[in-house]
Amino acid sequence: MASSNFVDYVKIFCRSGKGGPGSKHFHRDNWTMKGGPDGGDGGRGGHIILRGSKNHWTLIHLKYARHIFAGDGGNGGQSRSFGKDGEDKVIEVPCGTVVYDAETGDFICDIKNDGEEIVLQKGGRGGLGNWHFRTATNQTPRFAQPGEPAVERTVILQLKVLADVGLVGFPNAGKSTLLSVVSAAKPEIADYPFTTLVPNLGIVSYRDNKSFVMADIPGIIEGAAEGRGLGLRFLRHIERNSILLFMVPADCNDIVKEYDILLNELKQYNPELVDKQRILAITKCDMLDDELMVAIKNEIPKDIQTVFISSVSGLGIPELKDLIWTEINKESNKVIEIVHRPMEITHLEVEEELEEEWDEEDEEDDDLSKYKGIGWDEL
């Protein structure tokens, strides 16, 4: 996923179709001069429908489609003819998309499966024609029912990627390097913090043609749950993971302290993340000898499984794969259902600020005025 193409947050304005009005027509032909009411019903307004699609990986196709309108219902006609139903508007979203109300932050729905459809906004019902209102005392009703109005709503679509294993660690902990070694993914790797700016997915090959999906998110720093760094924007991508792989480099000052900070940030963001199965990987261990590994292992709490690895030398990578495969196939770890809490207003404000900043950067990148007067041979 290229950074410019990965979009996991969009805010769209939706409006369903209004219902068509019923007809007030009376039957007339060459043999009937004063026939009874025969006005038909108006058509239903179009729905706004969300559909899960395995062919989409991000929400980039909705980034510039901020207004989505369904069709209006047709008018009722004579001879009890029904009006045409308004055209439904189907919005295809990647599996794992969560929908929130943009004004209140309340959770609306969750799209998890390919082909799954949820009606986000119902179209207005068509009005009844005057044929429905005829009675013994009112045999010529000269009125009909109007159609229901359209329903407008602003919603937020958030993508939470689906993966078996989520990588959690500080910047430059070696998460992207590990993903590039165990899978065919090619994340950007450099020696400066926040090299990874967007989540990366990789399919990790295992024995007997088996595989599992690993997700790498930007590094977490202390205070990420309050909006520091990139953690607030991307912590949601590990909510659906079966297990969490914590990665702490061997050359840090205090391994246990860094692990506790990461765990605390996840707890503040969503307490349910703490209940997931956790594995601790001590990275960059090619610089350690056996005595140092034993000393470090004695300091680590016994309630978490620990693996010493090195993505450069391949140390511990087979053992890590075995441990991950064992854990993700446990029945207790297969249930990854989470309760989607309402979005806090502060989180909404942070997301809006980030969207505005990123849109401004895109506009600057697309500005070609600085190349005015320069020939193609000079570029």
N, C-alpha and C positions, 0 to 999 in steps of 0.2 A: 504494500500500500504506500504510494508516494504521499509525502506530507501534504502537498497541494490538493490531492484527490481524496484524502480521508476527511470526511465530514460526519461527525457523530451527534450533532446538535442542530436542529432547525426549528424555527418558529413560523408557523403558517396560519393564515386566516382562512377558515372554511365557512362556506355558506351552502346549505342544502337548497333544493328547489322548492318553490312555493306550489301549492296545489292549485289546479285549474278550477275555475268557478263552474257551478252547475248551470244548465241551460233552462231558460224560462219559455221554451218553445211550446206552441200548441199545434196539434195535428191539422194540416190543411192539405186538400187535394181537390181534384175536379169533382169529386162526388161528396166531399165532406167540407162544408163551409165553416162549421163551428165545432171542430173536434176537441177532444179533451187534451189535457197536458201530456206531452211526450218528451219533455226535456231530459236529456241524459246527464250523467254525472261527469264531473271534471276529472282529469287525470291526476295521478299522484306525482308529487314533486320528486326529483331525483335524490338519492341518498349519497352521502359521502362515505365511502367504504375503504377500509384499510385491508390490504391483502399481503400476507407474508410471501416473500419471493427468495428462493435460494440463489437466484441470478444476480442479486444485488448484495454488495458488501458494505457499502456506505450509504449515506443520505445525500450524496453530492447532487443527485438528479433533482432534489427538492430545494437545493440551496437558493436558487433564483426563481423558484415557483412558489412565491410566498402567498399568493391568493388563488384559492381553488374553489370554483363554483360548480354546482350541479345544475342540471337543466330543470326548467319549470314545467309543470303539468299543463296539458292542453285543455281547452274549453270543452264542456259538454256540448253535444249537438242534438239535432232533431231525431225523431224516431228512437229515442232512448239510446242514442249513440254515446259511448264513453269517450272522453277525451284521452289523448295520448299521454302515457306516463312520461315524466321527465327523465332525461338521460342520467343514469347513475355515474358518479365520478369515482373511479377506482384508483386508489393511491397504493402503489406497490412499494413496500418497505422491506429491508433485510430482516431476517429472522433475528429476534433479540431486541426488537424496537419496543420501547416503553413510551406511553403517551400520557402527558400531564396537561391539566388546565393551566393556561398561561397566566390567568388572573389570580387564581387562588392557590395554584401549586398542587391541587388534588390529583391523585392517581386516577386515570381513566381506564386504561386497558394495557394489555401486554401481548405482543405478537411473537409467538415462539416457533411456530411450525410453518413449513412451506405450504402454500395454498390456504392457510387459515384466513378467514375473513371475519371482520368485525365492523358493524355499522357504527361509524363514529357520529354522524349526524343524520337523523331520519328526515326524509322529505315530508313536506306538508301534505295532508290528506286532501283529496279532491272534494269539492263541494257537491252536494246532492242536487239533482235536477228537480224541477217542479213536479215531475211525475210521482215522487215520493210523498208529496204533501197533499195529494188529493184526498178528500174525505167526502162523506155524504152531505155535509153542510157547506163544504167549500170545494166545489167540483172544478173550479177554474183558478187554482192558485197562481197568482201572477208574481211569484217570487221564487227564488232558488237560493241555495246555500253557497256562499263564497268559499273558495279554497283556503286552507290553512296557510299562514305566512311562512316564509323561509326562516330557518334557524341559523343564526350566526354564532361562531365560536372561534376563539384563538387558542391554538393548542401548541404544545412543545413536544417534539419527537426527539427522543434520546436513544441512541444505539448502545446497547451493552453486549459486547462481543461474546460469542459462545465458544468456550474452550474447556479442555479438561484440566489444564494446569495453568495457574497464573503466577507470574514471576513478580516478586515484591522485593524491593531493595532501594537503597540510596543511589543517587547518581554515581556512575562509574563503578558500580558493584560487579559488573561483568555480565549483566542480564542479556544484552544484545549479542555479546560475544558467544555466550552459551547457545543462544537460539541459532546463531549462524553456524555453529559447529554441529549441533544435533539435527538440524533441519536444512532445507534448501532455501530458507528465507535469507534475504540479504539486507538486514537493517544497517543503518549508518552506524559506524563504529569510529570513535575518536577518543582522545585522552582529555576531553574537557567535559564539565558537568552538563547535563541536559542535552546530550547528543541526540537522544531519542525524544522526539517531539510528539509522536503519535503512536498508538498501539500497533504492534506487529504480531502477526499470526504465523506460526510455522507448524508443519505436520512432521512429527518426529517418527522415524521408522523404528520398528521393534522387530523382535524375532518372529519368524513364520509369517512374514508379510503383514504383521499387525502394526498399528500406528495409533498415535494419540495427538491431540492438538495442544500446542503450548502458546500462551499469550504473554507478550512482553509489553509493559506499559512504561511511560516515562517515570524517572526516578522520583521517589517520595522523600520529602524533607520534613523536618519537625515543624508542625503547624500546618501541614497540608490540609487537614480537615477543616481549618478555618480559612482556607483560601490561599495559603502561601505556595509559591511554586506552581507546578502544573498538576499537583496531586488531586486537587478538588475536581478538576475537569475530567480526569481519567481514572479515578478510583472506582467509578461505577463499572468499569470493564472487568473487574475481578469478582463482581458479585455473583456471577453465574458459574464460576469455576468450581470443579469438584474438589480440588485440593489447591493449597497455596504453597509455593516454593519460595521461602525466604532466602535471600542471598546476601551474605555479609562477607566482605573481603578479609583475608587473613591478616593484612597489614594495617587494619584499623586499630585505634587505641583500645577500645573495649567492645568486644564482640557481643557480650550479653547486653550491654547498654544499648547498642544499636538495634539489636533484635527487639528489646523492650519498647524502644521508641517507635519502631515500625508497627508493632502489635498495638500499641496505644493509639496510633493514628487510625488504624483500621477500626478499632473499637469506637472511637469518637465519630467516625464517618457512618458506620453501620454496625451496631453491636452483634448482628448475626454473622458477620465475617469472622469473628473470633471462634465461632463454633465449627468452622470448617477444619478439616484435617490439615496439619501443617508439617512441612519438612524444612529443615534448616541446612542450607548448603554453604559451606565455608569455601569461598572462591580464592583463586590465585595461590593455590597451595603448592605450586611447583617450587616456591622459594622456601618451603618448610621441610624439616627433616622429621623423622619418626618421633623423636623426643618432644619436639614442639607440638606436634599433632596430639600426642597423648596429654600434654599439659593443657592445651586448649580444650580438649574434650572433657577434661575433669572440671573445667569451669562452667561448661554449658549445662543447663538444667537437664535432668534425666528424662523428663516427660516429653521431650521432642526428639524425633529421629534426626540424626545428624550425618551428613556425608561430606567428606573432604574432596574437593574437585579442582581441576585445573583445565580450563578450556583450551589452553595453548598446548599442553603436553598430553591431554587426554586422561589425566589421572582421575579416577573415580567416576568417569562418565558412564561406563557400563553398569556400575553399581547403582548410580542415580537412576538410570532408566528402569532397572529392575524394581527399585523401590517405588518409583512413580507408578509403574504398571500394576504393581500389587495393590497400591492404595486406591487407584481410580477404579479398580474392579471390585472393591469391597462394597457390599450392599449398602452399608451405612453412608458411603461417600457418593453414591449415585444420585441421591436425592439432593438436588441443587435448587429447590424452590425457595424463593425469598419473598418476604413481604415488602412490597414497594411502598415506602413511606412517602407522604406528601413532600414536595419540594419546598424548602424553606425560602422565604422571600430574599434573604441575603444571598442564597445560592443562585436564585434567579437573576439578581442584580449582577453578580460576578459573571455569570454566563453571558448576559447581555453586553457587559463591558468587553469581554473577550471577543465576542462576535463582531462588535464594532471595530476593535483594534485589528482583527484579522481581515475584515472587509477593506479597511483602509490600506493594509499592506498589499492586498490583492490589487487594489486600484493603482497603487504606486508601481507594482510590478508590471501592470498592463499599460502604463503611461509611456507612449512612444514619442512624446514631444521632444525628449532629450536627444533623440536620434535624427531630428529634422535636419535636412541638409547634408546628411552623411550618406555616401554611396555604399552600395552593397559590398564593394571591394574593400571598403575601409572598416567594415564590421568584423 
